[in-house]
Amino acid sequence: MSGPVVLGIESSCDETGAGIVRDGELLAHVVASSMEEHARFGGVVPEIAARAHLHSFNPVVRQALDQAGLRMSRIDAVAVTTGPGLSGALQVGLAGAKTLAYAAGVPLYGVHHLAGHVAADTLEHGPLPRPCVVLIVSGGHTSLLLVRDLVREPILHLGDTLDDAAGECFDKVARILGLPYPGGPAIDRAARDGDPKAVTFPRPLTRPGDDPYAFSFSGLKTAAARWAERHRQLGQEPPVADGAAALQEAVADVLTRKALAACRDHDVKTLIVVGGVAANSRVRALAERRCASAGIELRVPPLTLCTDNGAMIAAVGDLLVRSGAEPAPLNVSVDPSAPLEYASLTPLPAPPVTVSA
């Protein structure tokens, strides 16, 4: 007898995603991106993102159902990202998910966006080992987590970024170097023709006495900006390929060095790397090499599941349903800055303010 079928909705930033999962098996995965609309502004514009979600929501859900060969009447639960993310974008996804759940008469589950990234790996490699260390690296987040049971236990933060996230560093330096948005893929492409040893960029927070699990990429971004500025002051264009390769090497070095230290210090044998920056070729290659040397199993989702998508939200919803978790209340709201504590995220709207005479 097959398990419940869960539809997942993701709309936290510039991708509208719908995915369908049953018993840990991915049945459908559809994403519509508004990235091209934001590219000319050099970053995501919240109003444009929200309008794009409104335009894409119904087509993406229909395509996911068609891909799975299902009708909405066959869906047993709906899961939706309720934070963190852009407020207007989250509201569009939640409103649509509430409508679908109400019309189908099925429960609704609120999901933390970052827990979705963690769960994305289960769609390729099966259940998460207990415990495991998870490195989340994306445009807005860089965190090291200790995960035991993703949906039943609190998620322990070993370290987070103190300023810029790794993906944010890529975006900002790409702009400085004249590369297109999004910066991560552009840096990766440019780095293929560069020498990572041509420029010595700093490795932030890796000296003795520094927090072993915290990240900081603002200083690295500034170092890259000053390097480019020095070339331009001399009337030269900076060698973009070398700068991209050196920057990418510095980021990959810091990320993997700290992740392996966390595995060693907590006697964990599996490292899982997720999020958009997990698609970076140098991050993957260096993680593979260092994990192999340390006897650590490395798990990284396929490239299509690294960036934001509805399949990862459906994966969390599937785990929540099978664990017997309580659905979200009807008045569930969004929390654009929600910290990652539990996979389930069901914030409620603030009570109205009363003013006494």
N, C-alpha and C positions, 0 to 999 in steps of 0.2 A: 504494500500500500504506500503510495507516494505521500510526501509531506506537504505542508502548506506552501502555496505559491505567493511570493512577496514581490510587490512592485516597489522599486526605489526611485525617489525623485531627488535630484541635486540641482540647486540654483544659487549657490553661495557667491559666485563671482561672474565670470564671463562664459561659462559653459552651462547649457541646459541639458541635463542628462536624465535618462530613464533606463532602468535596468530591471530585469526579472530574474529572480533566483529561487530555486527549490532545493532544499536539503543540501545546500552548499554548492549546487550545480548552477552555472550561469546559463540561462535560457535566452536572454536577450540583452543587448548592450548598444544603446544609441545615444549619440552626443551631437548637439548643435552648438557651434562656437560662434561668438560674436567678436572674436579676437581681431578680425580685419577691420571692424568698425572702430576699434579702440586704437589701432596701430598708428593712425595719423596723429593721435594726441600723445603718443609715447607712453601710454598706460591706460588702465581701465577707468572709464568714466561711469560712475554709478548710475546716472539716469539712462544712459545708453544701454547699460547692462540690463536694467529692469525692463525697459521696453523690449529688448531682444528676447528676454524670457517670456514675456507676454505673447510675443509673436510665435515663439518656438514650442511652447509648452504642449499644446494639443497635438501638433504633428509628431513631436518626438515620442509622446506616449503611444500614439497610434502605431508608429513604426515599431516600437518595442513589442507591442502586443502582436503585430503581424509577424515579426521576426520569431516570436515564440510560438506562433500558431494558436494564440489564445484570444478569448474575448474577455472583457472586463468582468464578466460574471464568473470567470474561473479564478480571479484573483482573491486570495484569502486575507491579505493584509497589505497596507500601504505604509511605507517608511519614507520619511522626508528629512532633509537637512534643516535643523532649526537653529544652527549656529555652529561656529562663528562665520562671519561673512559680511557682505554688504547688506544693510538693512532692507532696502527696497527690493533687492534681488531675492533675499530670503523670503520676504513677504509674498512675492509672486509664487514661489514654489510651494510655500505652506498653504496658501489659499487654494491653489490647484489641487494639492494632495488632499486637503480637507474635503473638497468638493467630490473628488473621486471616491474617497473612503465612505463619505455619507451616502452618495448615490448607490454604491455597491453594498452598503450595509456591512462593511468590514472594519476592523480596528485600525487605528492610525498610530504609528510609532514615531516619536521625535528622535533624531539621531545627531550625535556630535560629528561634525564634518571630519575632524582628524581621526576619530575612531573608524570612520569609513575608509580612510586611506590605509589604516592598519588591516582592516578586514579584506581589502582588495586582494591581498596576497593569498587569502584562503581560497579564492576562486581559481587560482592556478596550482597551488601547492597543498591544499587541504588544511585541516585544522592547525591552529597555531600551537607550536610546542609550548609547554608550561614548565618553567618560565621562558621568556625570550626577551631580548633587547631589541627595541624598535627605534630606528633613526628616521624621523620624519623631516624631509627637506623639501620646501616648496617656496613659492614666491613670497608667502607671508609668514611661514613657520619654519623654525629649525629647532627640533627637540629630540632629546634622548629619553626613552621611556623604558620602564621595566613592566612588562605585561605578564600577568599570570592567567586569569580568566577574563577575556575581554569584556564580556557582558554581565558577569556576576560579581567581579571584584573591582575595587578602585584601581585606577591606573596611576602608577608611581612615576612622577617626573624626576629623572635624575639630573637633567639640565636643560636649559632653554637658551635661546638667543637673548642677549642683553640689549640689542639694538636691531640692526638690519638682519633680515633672514638671508640665507644663502642665495635664493632666487632673486631677492630684491637687490643684492649686490651685483649679480649678473646683469639685471635690467639696467641699473644705474651706470655701470661701467660700459655696457654696450652703447648706451646713449653717448657717453663721453668719447668713445672710439668711432662714433658715426655708424654704428651697426643698427639694424632695425629692431623693433619691438615684436615679439618678446625677446628679451636679451639672452636667456638661457640657451635656446637652440642656436641663436646667431653666434654666441661665443663658442659653442661646441663646433660649429661648422668652420669658423675662422681658425680655431686652434689646430685643425688638422694640418695646416701648412706652416705652423709655427714651432718654435723651439721653446719648450717649457723652462729651459735653463737660461734663456737669454736675459730674463729679468728676475731679480731676486725680490719677490714680494714677501711681506711679513706673514707669519703664521700666528694669528691672534690667540691669546690665552693658552699657549702651549709651553710656557716657561715653568720651571719648578716654583711651586707656591701658588700658581694660578688655579682657579676652579677647574678640576679635571674634566667636568662634563658641560660647562657653560660655553656658549658660542658668542662671538662678536665679529661682525663683518664690516662694520662702519669704517674702522681704521684701514682695512684692506682696500675698501672702495676709495678712500682718500689717498692712499698710497698710489693706486692705479691712476687716479686723476692727476696727481702731481707728476707722475712719470710722463703722462701724455702732455701735460702743460710744459714741461721742460723741453720736450722735443719741439713743440710749437713756438716757444720763445726763441729757439734757434732757427726758426723758419723752415722746420722740417715737419712732415706728417709722421706721427708715431707709427712704428711697424706693428700694424694691427694684429697680424697673425701671431707674432711673438708675445705681444701683450695679452692676447686672449689665451694662449697656451699657458703662459706663466700664471695668470689669474686662476684659470681652471685647475691647474696643478695645486696652487695654494689652497683653494677651497676643498678639493678632493682630499688633500693631505690632512687638513684639520678635521674634516668630517670623519674620515675613516680612522684616524689616529684616536680620536675620542671615543668613537663607537667600539673599537676593539678594546680600549681600556675599560669601558663599562662592562663588556662581556667578561674580561679577565677578572675584574674586581668583584663581580657578582656571581662568578662561577657559572656563567650561562654559555651554552654551546651553540646557540642559534642567534644570528643577527638578521633582522629583517629591515630592509631599506625601502622606504615608500615615499610618495609625493612626487611632484613634477620634476624636481632636480634629480630624482632617482633615474630619470631617463638620460642623464648626462653620461656620455661614453667614458669619460675619464673617472668619474665617481664610481661607475660600475667596475671598470677594469682594476682600479686600485683596491676597491673593496674585495674583489675576487682574489687578487694576489695576496693581500694581507690576511684575509680569512683562511685561505689555504695554508699559509705559513703557520698560522696560530691554531689550526685544527678546529676552526669554527665553521659551522654550516652557514652559508649565505643564501638568503632567499630575497629575491627582488621580483615584483610583479611584472608581467609583460608591459611593454611601453604603452599600449593602449589603456591600461588600467592604472598608470602612474599619475596621469593628470586627472582633474576633477571629472567624475562620471556618476551616473545613477546606479550602476552595477554595484559599486562599493557600498552605497547606502542600502541597497537591497540586501547585500550580504550581511550587514549589521542587523537589519530588520529580520532576516531569516534566523540569525542566531538568537535574537530577542524572543521571537515567537516560540522557537524550539526550547528555550530556557524557561518558558512560562512567565516572562516579564509582563508587568501591567502595561496596557496601552496608554497612550497619552490622553489626557482629558480633552473634552471638546473645545475648551478655551485655551489650549496650548498656544503659546506665542513664540516669538523668535528672540534670540539673544546674540546680537552681532559680535559681542566680545567674550563669549562664553569660554571659560577655562576648561581644559580637558581633565575631567575627574572621573566620569563614567561614560560609557558608550551611549547610553540612553540620555537624551536631553529634552526635558519637557518644561521649559520655563513658562510661567504664567504672567499675564499682563499685570502691570502695577495697578493697585486700587486707585480709584478716582480721588483726587485731592478735594477735601471739603474745606470751605472757608467760613469760619464763624463770623457772625455779625459783630 
